[in-house]
Amino acid sequence: MTDHASSPFPAGEQTLQRIASAYRNGDMAAVIAMAQSLPAPEAAHETVRLLLGLALHANGRDSEAAACFRRLVQEYPAVPDYWNNLAITAQLSGALAEAGQAFGQALKLSPGNAQFHHNHGLLLARQGRWREARQCQFDAVEHAPGFIDARLQGALACHVCGDLPGEEAMLQDVAHWPPQPAEQALSLATMLSARGEQSVAFDLLDKAILSRGEEGLFHAWRITAMRASLHERGNRLDKARAELALLPLDAIAALPAGHEPVRCRIWSVRATLLAREGEHGDAADLWQYVLDHAPLAELRVAAAFGLAAARDKLRQHKQAWEALQLAHVLQCEGVRHIVPHLLDEHAQSLPMAGHRVTRRAHDAWSALPAPRAGQSPVFVVGFPRSGTTLLEQMIDAHPDFRSMDERAFIYDLIERMEHVGQAYPDDLATLQADETRMLREAYDGMVAGVLPGLGHARLVDKNPLNMLSLPMMARLYPEARFILCLRHPCDVLLSCYMLPFRSPSFMTLCSSLPRLARGYVQAFEQWLSHVEVFAPRVLEWRYESVVSRFDEHIARLGGFLGIEDTAPLARFAEHAKAKGYISTPSYAQVTQGIHRNAVGRWQAYREHFEPVLPILRPMMERLGYEA
């Protein structure tokens, strides 16, 4: 809010001076009483109206405050601050359309005002218009790079939109930000946890500024619950339990109905930890409570997916499927303003699957200098939920290899090409030696940002959907080793359907089994076509065979990668536990070792798969699976 008037304060008018003095002293009740007692001519003065509007806003009387600012913008339409004040008070009083128009006018009059851009972004976020909100915060930061509130809100908008590079840019140097109010610290901790920056998240929570009274107490509870969640996410279950034991659960359960947000957030953490401990019935009860009572859509979505997982573990398959269907409905409602074009059932959620390099086009590629196999990454690919994380942790357990968790660096290289006007994949054919060298150097730089001590260890680049970018990997690293993870397609689809993915495009892809089945087939059609063209060195890693003949496949893997001592590979579960944070949804499963529980899981839901089997069957046969 802006608290200065554009017209001069009339000299000698003691009443106006007393109003201004009361405002400066924070006595908003006195400001309101004096201003409203003035005769009409004095009450219409610009300064009186401004101070009255600000005082009404400070007292939560935003409808009345908006009326004051509405009159001010009518009389002084060239003052951008009055438009901004009108926008804020109109927004708080529920007049969102008027607020948006007022922000537009304020920015038209003062386009370089970072605060106006930030305020407008807050309104758009409230309306669920996250892409527009993100751009507003980007504009605010462009005009004021040190504007931390805009950076934080911009990062939140990027987080919702699945814009990981944008989120990273907005959170640059977040570890050096000053202490944040509790609500902002909790938001930052949520984002940082998803990025694997748990130590920074803990530090921000430790420094969070708590308000006094009930609100401060609730924030302290939420911070404790968030700490428990961070420990659970890092597979430190004892510490998670210890944090949760600090909470007065009986008092939280007894909170009146108006406090559902804090109760539901804490219940969500409790449910997650109960599920990790195998208490799926109790977890289901808590998830059901959150689903029924949470006022926030994000909590209801997580609760629906959590409830489905718990019901599945309890073999309550009908209830599990009902919860899944609700989860996807809720999730799609949340992305309506982010990727509306992807909500159509037949929209292309995997645009990279449409890129093809034919044998004839590949024959035109010139030979270029490239690293040998030992200096090239090991690429682990496959459709998501095919066992890629398990394999990654196996290889990472060997001292001669290092994985960097799931990164989209190959896709970043494709974007670099496109940013300089080179079409992918067509212009791979015309790349020169210095261009491929610069692309590899860019890749190495991104890797060094997450694995600064790689040294002589070989890099493991595990990103399942890198399978859609084989032409780029083959151009830069023609002698690289590829490991294709395979699992029964129906088990893969079920596992994808049961998870709340963050990426809006993959979220919408997984919103129905038919759409997911088509995406699976498109991905493998492209992969198999490119394998014929590029003839890469590929090891097929079939999940069902690995769990039944583990030692045999460990030996095959060692031979493929040139590993003499394969003993560390077999100790991957211990390695995963010690590693702590693992970014993918499999972070808990990979600490449990090899088991057959996930094999044939889809059969419990066969009736729902029958309609999509005709889509999958030809590809299933090519991959060696039966329905």
N, C-alpha and C positions, 0 to 999 in steps of 0.2 A: 504494500500500500504506500502511496505517496502523500506526504503531509505538508506540502507547501502550495500556496495559491499563486496564480499568475498575476493577480492584481495586487497593488500595494495595500498594506494594512493601514486603515484610516488612523491618523494620529489623533490622540486626545480622546478617543472613545473608550472610556474606562470599562464599560461592560464587555466590549470585545477583548480588551486586554485581560480582564479577569478570566474569560473563556479560554483564551490562549494559554494563560498561566496554569489554569486547571488541567489543560491538556498536557502541557509540559510536565506537570507533576503526576500525571497518570490518574487523575481523578475524573474518570470518564462519566460517572454518574452526575457530577457537578456540571460537566460540559453539556450533557444532554439536557439537564434541568434548566440551565441558564439559556441555552440556545432556543429551546422550545418555548420559553417564556417571553422572548423578544417580540416586539411589534412586527408586523409583516415586513415593512421596509428594511429593518435591520436584520431580520431573520433571513432575508433574501440575499444578504451580502455574501460575496464569494467565499470569504474566509470562514464565515459562520457556517455556511453549508458544508464546506470542506471538513471543518473540525467536527461538526455534528455527524457527518457520514462516517468519519474515522472512529468517533467515539461509539456510535451505534454498532459498527463492525466489531470493535474491541469487546463489546458486551454481548456479541452473538446475535444481534438484531439485524441480520443482513438484509432482510426484505426492506426494512425502513432505510438502511444505509444505501441500498441500491437506488431507492427513490431519490435520495439526496444527490447521488452522482448522476442519475439520469437527468435531473434538472441542470446540473453543472455542465454536462456535455452538450445540452441544448443551447446554453448560453455561451459556452466557451468551447466550441467544437474543435478548435485548433490546439487544445492542450492534451497531449497524449497521455499524461499521467491520470487525467480524469477518466479517460476511456479504460485505462488499465484498472483503476479502482472500481469502475462500474463492472468490468468483466469479473473481477474477483468476487464482489458481493453478489452479483447476479448468479454466478456459479454456486456459491454457498447457499443461496436461497432457492436453488433448483431450476433457475431459468437458464438452462445450458445453451440453448440456441442464441439467446441474447448475449450471453457471455462470449460465445465464439465470435459473434459479429463485433463485439466491443474490442476483443483482442485484435481482431483483424484491423480495425480502425487505428488502434494504438500503434500497431506495427507499421501501418501505412505512414503514419506521421513520424515515427521514430524507428526505422528498420534496423538500426544498429544497437538497439537497447537489449542487452543480453537478458535482463530480468524479465522483460516482456515476453521474449521467446520462451524462457523457462516457464513462466506462468501459463502461457498458452499450451505448452507441452503437458503440464499437469492436468489441464482441463481435458485435453485429448486422451490422455491415459485413463482418466476417470470414465470417459465414454467408450473405452476399449479400442480406440483408434491408435493402435500402438505404432504403426509405421509412421504416421504423421507426428505422433508424439516424439518418436525417436529423432526425426528430422528437426523438430523444434529445439530439442536439447543439443543436437549437433550445431545448430545455428547459434545457440547461446554460447557454447564453448568456443566456437570460432571467433566470436566477438570478445569473449572473456575467458581465455584458456585456463585461468586459475579458479573458475567458478565451480566449486566442488559440488554444490547441490545440483547443478545442471549435469555435471559428470555422473553423479550417482543416478539421477533419474534417467539420463541417457543410457547408462549401463543397464538399468532395469528394463527399459524399453527394448534394448538389443537382446537381453536375456529372453524376454517373452517372444521376440521375433525370430529367435534362433540365429541372430547375427553375432557369431562368436568373434570375428575380427573387430567389429564395432565395439563390442563389450570390452574386449581387451584394450582397445585404444582409450575408451572412457575411463578405465580403471588403472591407467598407467600411473605408477608411483603411489598406488593406494596404500601401501604399507607406511608411507610417510605422511598420510593425511592426518590432520589433527583429530582428537577424539570426537566421535560423532554421537548425536542423541541416540537413545536406545533403539528406536524404530529404524533409523537409518543403518545403525550398526548391524541389526538383525538382517536387514535386506542385503547388506554387503556380505555378511557371513554366508547367506544362502547362495549367492552368486559365486563367491570364492570357493565354497565347498564343491560346487559343480565343476569348478576349474582345477580342483586339486590343490589349491593354495590354502591348506588347512591351518598352517601355522599363522598366516596373516589373519585368517578368520578368527582364530582364538585370541590373537592380540587385540583386534578391534573390539571383540566382545568384552575383554578385560578392561578396556579403556572407555567403554560406553558410558555416556552421561545419562544418569537416571534422574527423572523428575521426582518430586516428593509426593507422598500420599499414596493412594490406591493405584494410580497409574504407574508410579515407580515400582511398586511391589509386583504388579503384573508383568512389567518389563523384566524385572529380575527373575521371575519364574520362567519367562520365555527364554531368557538368555541361558539359564541352566538347562532347559530342555534342548536348546540349540546346541549347547556343548555336548549333551548326550548324543544328539543326532550326528554331530561331527565325529565323535568317537566311534559310533556304530558304523558310519560310512567308511571309516578307516580300519574296520575289523578289530577295533579295540573294545570288545564287548564288556570286559570287566569294568573298564573306566566309564563306559556308557551307563552301566547299571549303577555305578557309584554316583554319577551325576544325578540320575533320575531319583535315587534314594533321598536326595537332598530336598526334593519337592514335597510340600504338604498335600498329598493327593486327596485326602479326605476334605480338606478345605477347598481345594479346586473343584471337587465334585459337588460341593455344597453351594458354589457360587450361584447367584440368581440368573435367570434366563438371559438377562441383558449382557452377560459376559461370555457368550458362546465363542467369540473369536479366540480368546486366550485359552479357554478350556479345550476347544477343538484342536488348536495347534499342539497343545501338550499331549492330548489323547492320541494324536497322530504319531508322535514320537514314541509313546508307550506301545502303541500297536505294532510299529515297526520292530521294536526291540523284542516284544513278545513273539512275533513271527520268527525272528532269528533264533529264539530259544525253543521253537517248536510248539509254543502254546497257541495254536492256530484258532481254537475256539474262542479264547479270550480276545485274541487280536481281531477276530471277526466281529465280536460284540462292540469293540471300540470303533472299528471302521464304520460299522452300521450307525453308531451314534453320530459320528462326524458327518456321515453322508446325510443323515436326517436333520442335523441341526446347524451345520457350518454355514455362515452367511457368505463366505468367500468361495467363488467358483473354483479357485485353484485347490482349495482344501477338499471340496466335494469330488473333484476329478481324482485326486490322489486317493481319497477314501474309496471310491468305486473300484479303482484298480487294486487297491490293497485288499478290499473285501473279496474280489474275485479270486485273488491268489490264495487267500485263506480258505475260501470255500473249496477251491480246487484241492488244496492239501487235505481237507476234511472229506474229500471224495463226494462232495455235494455239487455234482457237476451241473445240474439244472440251475441251481441258484448262482453258481459261478458264472455261467453263461449270461444269465440275466444281468448280473452286475457288470459284466464286460460290455454288454450292449449299451447300458446306461452310461458307462464310463466314456465310450466313444461318442455318444450323443453330446455329453457335457463338454468333452474336449473339442469337438468340432464347433460348438457354439463359441468357444473361447478363441478360435482362430478365424472367425468370420471376418474380422476387420484386419487380419494380418495377411492371409492368402485366400481371399474369397474365390479367386479363379480356380483354386485347387479343390474346392468343396464339391465340384461336379464329379460324379462317380467315375467318369471316363477321362478326367484330366490326367495329364502326364506328370506324375510326381517324381519320376526319375528321368529328367531330360537328357542326362548323359547317356542313357541307354540307346538314344537315337543316333549317336555318333558311330559311324562305321568307317573302317579303312579296308578297302578291298585288296585282294591279292595283286590286282593290276596296279592300284595306286601305290602299294608298298614296293612293288618292283621298281618304281621311279625314285625311291629314297636313295640318296647318296650315302656311301659309307663314311662314317665319321669316327674320329678317335673316341674311345670310351673306356671306362674303368673295367678291370678284370672282375671276375666273379667275387674274389676275396675282398675287393674294395667297393663292392656294390651292396646296397641294402638287401636284406631278406624280406620280401614282401609277403605278408600273410593276408589273404583275401578270401572272399566268400560272402554269401548273403548273410546279413546280420542274424545272430542267434544260431549260427552253425558250429560253434565251438572255437571261434577265433581267439577269444580271450584265454581260454584254457591252453591252447597251443602257444600263444604268446608268452604266458607265464612259464610254460615248460622251457622254452628256448631262453628266456630271460634268466632262468635259474642257473644257466651255465655261465661261468665267469668270462668266457670269450665273446659273449653276446650281451647287448643291451637293448631293451625295448623302450619306447618313449610314450607308452600309452597311446590312445587313439587320437591321431592328428590328421588334419585335412591338408597337409603340405603339398601333396601332388595336385590337388585341386587348386591350391594357391598358385602353383606354377602355370596351370592352364589359364587362370585369370591374368597372370602377368603377360602371357602371350597375347591374350585378347585385348588387354589395355594398350598395347603398342600396335594394335591393328592387325595382328596375325590371327587368322582363323584356325580354330582347333576342330578337328585334327588335320585338316587339309594342309596347312602350312608347316606341319612337321617335316614334310618332304623337302622343303626348301631351306630348312634351318642350316646355318653354317656352323663350323666347328666352334667359333668363338661364342656363338649364341647358345649352343648346348652347354658349353663350359660355364657360361654365366648363369644358366638355369640351374646347373648342378651346384654352383657356388651359392646361389640363393637358397636352394634346398639345404645345403650344409649349414648355412647361417641360421635358418629356422630350427634345424635340429640342435645346433649348439645352444640355442636359447632355452631348450628344455633338457638337454643332456650336455652340459658344459664340459664334463669330464669323460667324454666317450673314448678318447685315446685310440688305441689299436683295436678295441672291441668292435665287432661287426654290429651294425645297426639292424634292428628288427622293426620294420614299419608295418604295424598291424592296423589296417583300416578296411573293414569288410568291403565297402563299396568302392575301394580302389580297383576292384574287378572291372568297373566301368571305365577306367582310365588306362587300360593296358597300353594303348599306343604311346602315351607320354612316358610311361615307365620303360617300355621297350626302346624308345628313342634315346633316352638318357642313360639307361643301364641295360644294354642288350644282353649281357651275360649274367644278369641277376638271377637269383633263385626265387621261385614263386611257390608258395604252398597254398593250395586251394582247399579250404575246409568244406566238407560236405556232410550233410545230415538229412534224414528223411524230410522231403519238402513239407509234408503236412506237420511234422513236429516243428519245423522252422516257422511256418506260418502261424501255428498256434502260439508259439513263444512270442513272436512279434506282436500278435493281436493282444496278448495279455500284458503288454508293457506300455507305460506312458512316455513315449519318446519325446525329447525336447524339440527336435527339428520339425518345424511346421510341415515341410514337404513330406518327411517320413511319417509324421503323425497322421497326415491325411491319407497317405498310402496305406497305412495299417488300419484305417477306419472301417474297412469291411473285408471279409475273406475273398470275395471275387476280385476286388481291386488289388489286394495283396497278391493273389495268385497270378494275376496278369503281370504285375511288376516283377515277380520272381521269374516268370518265364522270359520276359523281355531282357532281364539282366543276364540270364544264362545263355539266351540265344546270342547276345552280343559277345559274351565271354568266349563261347565255343567257336564263334566265327573268327574272333581275333586270335584264338589259339591256333587255328588252322593257318592264319596268315603269318603270324610272327614266330610260331614254333618256339615259345619260351620254355625254359627248363622248369617244369611244374611237377610237384609232388602232390598227389591227391590224398588228403587226410580225412578219412571217412570216420565220423564220430562213432557209429555203431561198431565198427571193427576195432577201433581203438579201445573201447571199454571192454570188449570181449577178449582181445589179444594184445594187451597193453605192452608187454615186454617186446613182442615182435615189432610193434610199430615204433617203439622208442629206438630200436636198432635201425629200422628203416630211416627214421628221421635223422639219426646220427650219421648214417652213411650219406644221405642226401646233402647234409650241411658240412661234411668232412669233420665230424666230431669223433674223436677216438674214445674218450671217456664219457659215456652217456649217463653215468650214475646221477649227476646233478639234475638231469632232465626229469627223472622219476620222482624227485623231491620237490616238485613244483608247488604242492599245496603248502608245505612249510615256507617256501620262499614267498608265496603270495601273502601268507599271514604276516610275515616279517616286513613285507614291502609296505603294508598299510593301505594307502589310497590307491584304488584302481577305478578308472573313470566309467567303465561300462556297467550295465545292469547286472553283469555276472560277477560283480565284486565279491558277493557272498559265496556263490557256488564254487568258485575256483579254489577256495580255501578248504573245501571238503573232500578233495581227491576225486578219483575216478569211481563212478557208480552208474548203474543202469536205470536209475529212476526216471531219467528224461527220455529213454528210448520207448517209442510207441505210445507216448503220452496222448497223442491226438486221437487214439482209438476211443477214448472215453467221450469224445465229442464228434464221433464219426457222422452222426446224422446231420451236423452242420457243415461237414466237409463234402458230403455227397454231391451238392450242387456245383462245387468247384473242381471236383476230380476230373471232369472232362477237359478243363483248362490245363490242369497240371499233368495229366497222364502221359502225353507224348514226351514232355521233358523228364518226367520221372523215369521213363523207360530208358531215355538216353543216358541218364545219370546212374542207372542200375538199381532203381527202387521200384517196389510194387505197391499198389494201393491196398 
